[in-house]
């Protein structure tokens, strides 16, 4: 652990491996809502070679202690030195291109995010007895100091909560608005009860899609994490890789990663397999935490009409209703979710750019982009399939 900065009494250090932080110490600060912030998840990414320098993700996690004399940890934050922009889902390739055309290095940059995971939650995890403002002051000072000393161009915080993004904004980090589509459980008794909330045409369309899947002889098996067998993991991984191989590349994650999270955090996992007879043909892996379900990874060996929608969306909605989960985040892609009842929500990121000229230009861009995102969300709201309230 290397010492880099302090702010008042708080001491900020950085570690190049999450193994340098005690798992219980880290997890004590993690909200129950997010399985992706758990020490086990980040450790699996690192130990299986998914987040290493060679993939562009060099761990540089931030650790905040009370003081030099009192080294008890009061805050942590996942932090990476990034050497590309793959696996982030907040796109800044045009920024990197502009830097390059000006002869300025954009990489490496500092990134506070969950690798390959566009799911919003707190990014600066702190003890409730310590001021968030003090923690943010200390972190920003420490990270910017290291960046300026080592030639790191910027610091980016992806998918924080709205309140956290606002706090980071008050600390001088520009805010960027995005949009995702989530499903919300409004006390539905079963899937048909949910369909009754939709207008007649959309309700019929969804029923038609589901009948088409069953008409192709496809059935589904839901396996809770502790019960997933090694053979089922093998099937799922083959499906996962197939979605990338058709595009000429491999997935970000390897089989060892999935096996490790299966061992270390099984209670956060749900696997849904689609089968024809006894043969699995497709699968989707979901994570769960607190009151939320997260649809993360999917794949199939063959094309079947509406199979993706059924496996990734409808089976997930079914699971939420059966288990009383309140929100379903089915991934980053969006518009095809609207007609299936996934509602537009704001997402946020925050950005500090060391170069003053580029910082000003990016701020101008973000203001324009924010207006566009707001208009896009307003239009998406009009396309939702729910019945109009009676006047």
N, C-alpha and C positions, 0 to 999 in steps of 0.2 A: 504494500500500500504506500503510495507516494503522497507527500504533503504538497499542496499547491497554493492554498489561499485560506484566509479566514475573514470573517465579517463580524465585528464586535467580538463576542465570545465564541460564536459558532465556528467550527473548524471544518473545512471542506477538503476531502481527499478523493483520489480516483484509483480504481482498481482495474487491472487488465484482465481479470477473470472473476466471474461471480463466485467461484470457489473460495475467494478470499473473504467472502461475507458469510457469516453463519446463517444457515437456512431459516432457523427459527427467528433470528433477529430481523431478517428481511421480511418474512411472511407475517410477522406481527404487525407490520405497517401496511400490509396489502388489504385493500377492501375485499370483502367477500363477493362483490359483484364481478370481479374480473379474474378468471383463472389464468389469463395470459401474463399477469404480473407476478405470478407465484415463482418463487425461486426454482422450483422443479421444472417449470416450463422453459425459463431462460437458460437454466443449466443444461437441459436436454439439447437445446439449440446449439449451445457451445460445445458440449462434449461429443456430439455427433458430427461436428464439422460444418454445421450450417451457418454459424456466425463466427467466422474467423477472418483474418486478413485476406486470405485468398478469395473469399466470396464477397469482399468489400465491406464486411461488418466486423470491425475490430472493437471488442468490448473495452469500454473506458468508463465504467459505471461510477456515479457520484455518490459519495457517502458523507453525511453530515453528522458531526459529533457535537456534544455540548460545548466542549472547550478542549484546550490542549491538555489540561489536567484531568478532565472528566471525558473519557473516550467512549462513553455510552452513545450508541447510535440513535439519533433523533429523526433522521430523514434519509431516504435513499431515492435514487432516480436511475432508471435504465438509460445508459448513454453509450453511444457508439461513435467511433471515428468511421465515417463512410467515405469510400473511395469510388462510389458510383451511386446511382439513384434507383437501383432495382429493389423491388420488394417493399416499396414505401407507400404507394397508393395516394400520395399527395404529390402531384407531378411538377417537378422543377427542371426538367430537361432543357427547356427553353432558357432558363436562367443560366444553367451551366454552359449552354451554347453561346450566350451573350458574353459571358466571362471569357470564354475561349477566344472569341473573335476579337476581344479587346486585349488579348495577351495576358489575361489574369487567370490564375488558378482558382477554380471553384472547388476542386477536391484536393485534399480531404476537407470534409465539413463535419461538424458535430451534429448528432441526431439523437434526440430523446424520443424513442418510439418502441413499440413492440415489433420485432422483425416479422415481415410478411403477414401482418395482422392489422387490418384497418378497423379496429374496434375501439370505440371511445371509452375512456376511463381516466381516473387521475394518473398523472405522469410524475408528479412530485409527491412522494409518499412521506408524510411526516407525522410525528407524534402529536396528538391533539392538544397536548400541553405546551407545545412550542408554536410560536406565531408563524403562520404561513408567510406573512410578509417578510419576516426575518430570514426564513429559509430561502425564499426566492431572491432576496437581496444578496445573501451569501453565495448562492449557486451562480447567479448571473455574474457577479464579480469574479468568481473563481474561473468559470468557464470562459468568459471573455478574456481574462488575463492569460490563460493558457493558450487560447486561440491566437492572440496577438503575439505571444512569444514564439509560437511554433508555426505560424503561417496558415492556420486553419481559417477558412474564409467566413464561416457563419455558424450559427446554432439554430436548429429547427426542432420544434416540439410538435409532434403529430398526434392528432386525435386526443387532446386533453378534454376534460369536461368543459362545458361552457363557462362555468364559474372560474375554473382554473385558467382558461384562456383569457378571460377578462382580467384576472389578476396579473397574468404575464404581460398583457397589454399595458397595464399601468406601470410595469417595470420596463417599458420601452421596447417590447417585442411586437412587431407588426402582426395583425390578426388576419387570417385567411379563412374565408367561409367556403364550405363545401356542402354537399348534399348526399345523403344515403336514404334508403327506403327500409323501414322497419315495420313489423307487424305487432299490433297491440291486442292483448287479450282483455276484452271488456266483459268478463264474467260469462263467457260462452260455456254452455253445458256439454256440447259436443260439436263436431265439425258441421253437422247440418244446422245446428243453432247459429253458428257463425255465418253460414250461407244465407240465413234468413235476414241478416243485416244488409245483404247486397241487393242491388236492383235485379229485376227478373232476368234480364239478358245476360248479365255477368254470372249470375247464379247458374243459369243453364249452361253457359260455356264451361264453367269449372266442372260441373257434373259430367259434361260430355268428355272433357279431358280425362277425368278420373276413370270413367267407364272405358275409354279407349285403352288405357293402361291395363286394366284388369282383363279386357277383351283380348289382349295379346298374351294372356296366360301368365302375367307377372304378379307375383305376390311379394309381400314385404316381411322382413324379420327385424325387430328392434332388439338390439343387444346392449345392455348396460355395460359400462367400461370394465368392471371386475370380471365379467363373464365372456369378454372377447377372447377367442382362442387364437393361438399362433397361426393356424390355418386361415382364420377369418382376417387377421391382420395382413397376411400374404395376399389374399384376394383383394382387400381394400387397396393395398399399395399398388398392385398391378393396375387397378382402375384409376387411381390417382395419377400415376405416371402416364397412362394412355391419353389423358386430356392434354398433356404437354407434348407428347411425342408426335401427335398429329400436327402440331405446329413447329415441329423440327427441333425441339429442345427438351431438356429434362426439367422436372419440377424443382423448386427451391429446396424441398425437404427430402431427406432420404429415409429408407426403411428403418434404419436404426433409431431415428428420431421418434417415429411413431411407436416403435416397440418400447422405447424408454418412457415416453409419457404414459403409455399403457401400463407400465409397471409402477410409475411413481405418482401418478395422479389419476387413477382409474375412475374415481368417483365423479370426476369432472367430464367424463366422456360418454357419448352415446353413438353407437354405430348402427346405421340402417342399411341393410342389404336388400337389394332387389333380386328376386330369383325367378327362374323359369324351371318348374319342377324343383329339384334339389340343387340346381346349378346356379350359383351367384353370377349375375351379369352386370351389376352396377352397385355402387355404394356411396354413402355420404357419411362423413364423420362430423359430429356436432360436439361442441363443448358447452358446458353449462356452469353457471356461477350465480349464486344468489337467486334472483327472480328472473334471470335471463337465459335464453338459449342462443347459441351462436352457431350458425351453419358455416363451416370453414372449408372443408375439402370434399371433392366429389370426383367421380369418374365412372366410365362405363366401357365395356369392351365392344359393344355394338350400338348402333343407332336404333332407338325405339321411339315412336311418336309420343311426345309429352312425358317421357320417362324422367327427364331432368326436372321438370316442374313438379312432378309427383314426389320424387325422391327428396329433392332439396327444399321445396316449399310446402307442399300439402302434408307430407309426413311430419315435417317440423311443426307446422301449425297443430296438427293432431296431437303431437307429443306435448306441446305447451298446454293445450286444453286439458289433456288427461292428467298432467302433473301440476297444474295451477301456476305455470310460469307466465309472467306478465308481459314479456317483451321478447321478440324474436328478431335477431340481427342475422340476416341470411347472406351477408357478404356485400362486397363493394359495388358490384354492378347493379343497374337500377331499373330502367324504364319498363322492362317486361314484368317487373313486380307490381307495378301500379294497379293493373287490372285484376290482380289477385289479392288486393287489399293491403298492400304494403304502403305505408304513408311516408311522405317526404319529411325528413328531419334535418336540421342543421348539423354539420360537423365543423370542427375548428382545427386550425393549426396556427402556430406562432413562429415568427422568424426574426432573427437578428442577423444583419449583414454588416460585416466589418467595414467594407468599402462604402464610404458615404455617398458617392455618386450612384452606385448600383442600388444602395438602400433606398435612395429617393425615387429612382425609376421603378423599383419593385413595389414601393408603396403606392405609386400612381396606378400601376397595373392592378394591385389588389383592390383598390377602390372601385375601379371599373368592373373587375370580375365579380365583386360582391353584389353590385347592382344586377348583373346578369344572373347570378345564382338565385337571388331573391325573386326575379321574374320567372325563372325556370321553375322554382318551387311553387309559385302561385299558380302557374299553368298546370303543374302536376296535380295539385290539389283538386283542380276542376275535373280531372280524369279519373279520380278515385271511384270505385264501383259501388259505394255505399248508397243506400236509399237516402233521398233528400228528406230532411225533417219536414213534417206536415206544418203548414202555416196556421 
